[in-house]
Amino acid sequence: MDAREIENLKGRVECSVVLEKADFAIDIRESTRRAIKFRRSDDIIIVIHDGKGWFDPLSDAKGDVLSLIQHLEGASFTGALAIAADLVGFIPQEPRWARPSRSRENMMSLAERWRARRPPWCGSATWSYLRDIRGISEQVLRVATDQNVLREGPHGSMWAAHVDEKGIVTGWEERGPEWRGFASGGAKILFRLGVLDGLRLVVTEAAIDAMSLASLEGFRKESLYLSTGGGWSPTTAASIRSLARRSGAQLVAATDANAQGEVFAARLREIADAAGCDWLRLKSPAEDWNDALRVNGFCRRR
């Protein structure tokens, strides 16, 4: 094949098809429209760029559909071309998204969209979702609203702000009963909750987990609860490095109790070692901290 034929072939086969044929399944709970997570036992692949790209969150592997075939099958480039050609015409499974259309909102700036939404209040749909379904304590919800890091999203969902070191909102995690995502056009840095100048820096993978652990601990002294939003961008890493340089800081890796969580924890330890700060691995008794919160009976209808 010449270069034009190869590009045409790559455009006709989605990464999702390759993964389905390799017995991967969509993890709907951990997927968004722009990043669909596939699992096969402990193997994880994230499909991006409308099915044309992928990356492995547990390693540095990434690329297009042909490199994915080589990654999974151990095939040569020529072998990957042959496998891809056999997959032309297959239609990948589509996840059922409950996310509403927000075309009018997407015409507004990031700051305008954030300001247009109200903070949750006792009895609001988002407050009830976080308290009654997710089990987040009212103490934590009050602190989060006082610190202006929560908003009422569509249909009782939650928006949890990611901010930079100046406190400017750069995006927000979106979580509801049926779907999850991140602000369109936003940037993941860190969700921050608790003592903003605290020395106990507790890093989780989701704002829900940060609030869940704060609920379990009752806001431990000197604790700043953080969320990476499930990502690990250069700006996220830079922000964590900056926090770790605080005199007397302790970096607590409270990431999920799975393979991805261990990879994130190892990255946090590298940051702690480089900054010369204390490091601790805090592992949830369930897969994540919200699961642990609900297992411990905190999820009660009031």
SVG drawing of the C-alpha trace seen along z (x, -y; Angstrom):
<svg xmlns="http://www.w3.org/2000/svg" viewBox="-35 -35 49 46">
<polyline fill="none" stroke="black" stroke-width="0.4" points="0.0,0.0 1.1,-3.6 0.7,-6.3 -2.6,-7.4 -4.1,-3.9 -2.8,-3.4 -4.4,-6.7 -7.7,-5.6 -7.6,-2.3 -7.0,-4.0 -10.0,-6.2 -12.3,-3.3 -11.5,-1.2 -12.1,-2.6 -10.1,-1.6 -13.3,-0.5 -13.7,2.3 -10.2,3.6 -10.9,3.6 -14.3,5.4 -12.7,8.1 -10.0,8.5 -12.7,9.0 -12.5,5.6 -15.7,4.1 -16.8,0.5 -16.6,-0.7 -19.6,-3.1 -19.2,-4.4 -15.7,-5.6 -16.3,-6.9 -17.1,-10.2 -18.1,-11.2 -14.6,-12.2 -12.7,-9.4 -14.2,-5.9 -12.6,-3.5 -12.3,0.2 -11.4,2.9 -10.2,6.5 -9.5,7.9 -6.7,5.5 -6.0,4.1 -7.3,0.6 -7.3,-1.3 -8.8,-4.8 -10.2,-5.6 -10.1,-9.2 -10.3,-11.4 -13.7,-10.0 -12.4,-6.5 -9.2,-7.2 -6.8,-7.4 -6.0,-5.6 -3.7,-5.5 -2.9,-3.1 -3.2,-5.0 -0.9,-2.4 2.0,-3.0 3.2,-5.4 1.7,-3.4 -0.6,-5.4 -1.3,-6.0 -3.6,-5.2 -5.6,-2.0 -2.6,-0.3 -0.4,-0.9 -3.2,0.4 -3.3,3.7 0.5,4.0 0.2,3.2 -2.5,5.9 -1.5,8.6 2.3,8.2 1.9,8.0 4.3,6.3 3.2,3.2 2.3,5.3 0.4,7.8 -1.5,4.9 -2.5,3.6 -3.9,7.1 -5.9,7.3 -7.2,3.8 -8.3,4.6 -10.3,7.5 -12.2,5.2 -13.4,2.7 -17.2,2.5 -17.6,3.5 -19.5,1.0 -18.4,0.6 -20.7,0.7 -22.0,-2.7 -22.4,-3.5 -25.8,-4.9 -25.2,-8.5 -27.8,-10.3 -26.0,-13.6 -28.3,-16.4 -27.5,-18.6 -26.0,-21.9 -25.4,-23.7 -26.5,-27.1 -24.2,-26.8 -21.3,-25.8 -21.6,-29.1 -20.8,-30.8 -17.3,-31.3 -16.1,-28.9 -16.4,-31.6 -19.9,-32.6 -21.0,-29.0 -19.7,-28.6 -21.3,-31.8 -24.6,-30.9 -25.0,-27.9 -26.2,-28.1 -24.3,-26.6 -26.2,-23.6 -28.4,-24.3 -30.0,-22.1 -32.8,-20.3 -31.7,-21.1 -31.4,-18.3 -27.6,-18.3 -27.4,-18.4 -29.8,-15.5 -27.8,-13.5 -24.6,-14.0 -26.0,-13.5 -28.6,-10.8 -27.1,-8.8 -23.4,-9.4 -23.5,-9.6 -21.4,-12.8 -21.8,-14.4 -23.6,-17.7 -20.5,-19.1 -18.5,-18.5 -21.2,-19.8 -21.4,-23.0 -17.6,-23.5 -17.6,-22.8 -20.3,-25.4 -18.7,-27.9 -15.5,-27.5 -17.4,-28.0 -16.2,-24.7 -19.7,-23.1 -22.4,-24.0 -25.8,-22.6 -25.5,-20.8 -28.2,-19.7 -30.8,-17.2 -29.5,-17.1 -25.9,-16.5 -22.8,-18.0 -20.1,-20.3 -16.9,-20.3 -14.4,-23.1 -10.8,-22.6 -8.8,-25.7 -5.3,-26.9 -3.0,-28.3 -4.7,-31.7 -8.1,-30.2 -9.3,-30.7 -11.8,-28.1 -10.2,-26.2 -13.0,-23.5 -15.1,-21.2 -15.8,-17.5 -19.4,-16.6 -21.0,-13.7 -24.7,-12.6 -26.6,-9.4 -26.3,-8.3 -23.2,-9.9 -19.9,-11.7 -17.7,-14.1 -15.5,-17.2 -16.3,-20.7 -16.2,-21.1 -13.2,-23.4 -12.0,-23.2 -8.6,-22.1 -8.0,-19.6 -5.7,-20.9 -6.9,-20.1 -10.2,-20.1 -9.3,-21.6 -11.3,-21.2 -10.5,-21.9 -7.5,-23.8 -6.1,-25.6 -2.7,-26.1 -2.8,-22.7 0.3,-20.5 -1.5,-17.1 -2.1,-16.9 -4.6,-14.1 -4.7,-13.3 -7.7,-11.3 -8.8,-10.6 -12.3,-12.2 -14.0,-15.1 -16.6,-12.6 -13.7,-10.6 -12.2,-13.7 -15.5,-14.6 -16.1,-11.0 -12.7,-10.7 -13.3,-14.1 -16.7,-12.7 -15.0,-9.5 -12.3,-11.5 -14.4,-14.4 -11.9,-16.8 -8.7,-15.9 -6.5,-18.7 -4.3,-20.5 -5.8,-18.5 -6.3,-19.7 -8.4,-17.2 -7.5,-17.1 -8.7,-15.5 -6.9,-15.1 -10.2,-14.3 -8.9,-11.0 -6.2,-12.6 -2.6,-13.4 -1.8,-16.5 1.4,-18.4 -0.4,-21.2 -1.8,-18.8 1.7,-17.4 3.1,-20.9 0.5,-21.9 1.1,-18.9 4.9,-19.5 4.3,-23.1 2.1,-21.9 4.6,-19.2 7.4,-21.9 5.5,-23.4 7.7,-23.1 6.5,-20.1 4.2,-18.8 3.0,-15.2 1.7,-13.9 -1.0,-11.3 -1.8,-9.0 -5.5,-8.2 -6.0,-7.0 -8.2,-4.1 -7.4,-0.6 -6.8,0.8 -4.0,0.9 -4.5,-2.7 -4.6,-3.9 -1.2,-2.2 0.3,-3.9 -0.9,-7.3 0.4,-6.6 3.8,-5.7 3.9,-9.1 3.0,-10.9 5.8,-9.1 8.2,-10.3 7.0,-13.9 7.3,-13.5 10.9,-12.1 11.9,-14.9 10.4,-17.6 11.8,-15.9 8.4,-15.7 6.8,-12.9 4.7,-10.4 1.9,-8.0 -0.2,-5.5 -3.7,-5.5 -5.6,-2.6 -9.4,-2.4 -11.0,0.8 -13.2,0.7 -12.2,-0.2 -12.7,-3.9 -13.5,-6.2 -17.1,-6.7 -17.6,-2.9 -15.9,-2.8 -18.1,-5.6 -21.3,-3.8 -20.1,-0.4 -19.5,-2.0 -23.2,-3.0 -22.8,-6.8 -25.3,-6.7 -28.6,-7.3 -31.9,-8.9 -32.6,-11.8"/>
</svg>
